[in-house]
Amino acid sequence: MKIKLPGRPRPRTAEDAPAADRPRHGGAHPPDGRVDVATLDRRPDADPLDDPDRIDEEALIAEFEAEKPARHLSGWPSWVTSVVGVGLSLFALYWVFNPMPRQVYLPVFLSVGLFLTFLTYRGWPRPARAKEAGRPDRPNVLDWLLALASLVPGLYIVSDWQGFFRRAILPTDTDLLVGTLLILLCLEAARRTVGVLVPVVVLLFVASAYWGSSLPSPFTTAAFGWPRLVGHNVMGTQGIFGTPLEVAATYIILFTIYGAVLAASGATRFFIDLSFAAFGQSPAGPGRTVTLSGFLLGTVSGSGVATTVTLGGISWPLLKKAGYPKEAGGGVLAAAGIGAIMSPPTLGAAAFIIAELLQVSYLEVLVWATIPTVLYYLGIVLAIEMDARRHGTHTVEMQTQSAGKLLLRFGYHFSSLAAIVVFLALGYTPFRAVVYATVLAFALSFLERRSWITPRRLWDALAAGATGALSVIPVMAVAGIIVGVMTLTGLALRLAGIIVDFAGGSVVLTAVFSAVVVILLGLAVPVTASFIISFVVISPALQQVGVEPFAAAMFIFYYAVLSEVSPPTALSPFAAAAITGGKPVKTMWLTWKYTLPAFLVPFIFVLSPRGVGLLFEGGTETVLIAFATSVVAVASLAVVTGAWLFGPARLPERLLFLVAAIALLVMTPTFIAVGAGFAVAGVVVHLLTRRRGATGAGTGSPADADDAATTRPVPASATPPVAGAQVAGATAADRPRTER
């Protein structure tokens, strides 16, 4: 399979080629500058990872990975961050086999993480004049001062860590000074990575503890002085050095290292090639390909933005040639990418926090996430099938090996993913399991010459493992302050009681209000912070109305993930729009449409005792009933949002399917029967409407006109070639033998 992908122009000098032979790079890349993205079965001497003409995925990920763009460093600052990043990764790996007290490990990890954050993330937007002039984007004097200041708290704490944490009730003046400095540094680092709203929320919580006695009822609490707040949130284990930061310093960085090593071993290319081979040859094939690729890549990255960018760089030309509009194609890419946050075995950062907060094994969290992940991608696939018919997309014939041959030759890339689950099942800690899987991925890279992880690639992977966690480390630290304030003041239980009282003790209303709170919070803060803040408030509320703790945690987790689609933190849709050239806001809303069926699934966890079957709880019968009912519910909502069944679905049948989807949420025998009845009625009404439309075709009925307008192919002059066309840029040698 060959895909010609428009890439970034490589700067050329006179030594590279004569001036007459050099391509002109204007607003669009010239046809002869298109890049051959080699697959694993071609060109053993080529390495697309080092191709200077490909889309700069690293720059796009740096820009969209967090709410604030990171610098794309070069020169000696890049060398400094690389060295420190490798050191941080090695420190995390050393800790796995040589554990040290968390009061030593976490301060050192945080100080180094903040050091890298201040060098990597800007304090304010880069001036347009500097961009136009092409000047290097390097840290300024203030960035270096803040980076060096970040090392002070770590050195101070480690020098006498036992005495420091013992003085939490009565801190010295120096303790207060260092603690205050660390809080300010964490707030500034969080502002740089995720924007000003997170620090503002943290400061509001701190203010509520400082002036608690002045707050109106029922929010009144005891007032705590600054020494008590610093002692609790810096010199204890409930604040900055609490569970959120511990998760970042253990789970997250180890999994980012694993993802970087696995990507360097060629797994990313294999996953995309396998998806092309499995689903490429049909009108809906490009969309299916993106969905399967998103799932496979998501099992590695756990990052919605990284998956979207990696996927979009290769798959967008295919979607474009198949006839997808820019915004619809971007929506497909973003929806598939966001699924990475909920795809086992890596999931997102919030999943690691669930394991720690509930004191369960990470393997159990993976099991809970399995069926909801399947339902999420089912909703996307159904939406893609409908869009393929509505947009009149075309088959794009590609020359590729069969999926079976790819699996036989390169299926070993799945080994390390499976190894994580096997090691967890054998009783290994998640930390050792992922490290052993990383070693396995490294060893397997030598089965393919182009994918050998050389010392240089290993260095880059270790550096990427550290920098990949930078957007999370400050957020985890300041989120710990929120948790610390909640535990100190008891405000969490009060807020939970307010939600339950406002809902009148109703499970349904409590779940609805909880979902709204998580979504609204997700408008301002990223997924991880949204989950942590929501968990301490909403989980007690849901448990008060009878929801199991694990079901409450997964409910909050999925709504925190789905808030990723909502503005203004819709990072994956915006990254997809940057690749497709579509309008960001329209791309975001189309992504929301693709993911909307998944908004049903979390309610199933909490509205009925049978709903926990989706989390593999309650026995085989409960699991099967819950899964079958959820499939029908997701399919029904897909008809509502996609406006398509066997043809264009009109308002009456869409309303029937909407009622069916809502009824199936409750998952009691009565409501299952009601939901199934409305779904059947929707199918019958749809078929009768289509039959009447077909009967009136000769008289030009409106129904027939609507159907024809929806399914009519777009003129060839306005779209890519139809079935049988090769991907843009294919040569005669690339076409099937019968066409040569």
Helices and strands as residue ranges (DSSP letters): E 4-5, G 19-21, G 31-33, E 35-36, G 48-50, H 57-64, H 75-97, H 102-120, H 128-133, H 141-159, H 161-166, H 173-194, H 197-210, G 212-214, H 226-233, H 243-247, I 248-252, H 253-264, H 267-279, H 285-301, H 304-322, H 326-338, G 339-342, H 349-358, H 362-390, H 403-410, G 411-414, H 415-425, H 430-444, G 445-447, G 449-451, H 455-467, H 473-489, H 491-502, H 507-524, H 527-544, H 549-562, G 563-565, H 571-580, H 584-595, G 596-599, H 601-607, G 609-615, H 620-642, H 651-666, H 669-695, G 696-699, H 702-711, G 716-718, G 732-734, G 737-739
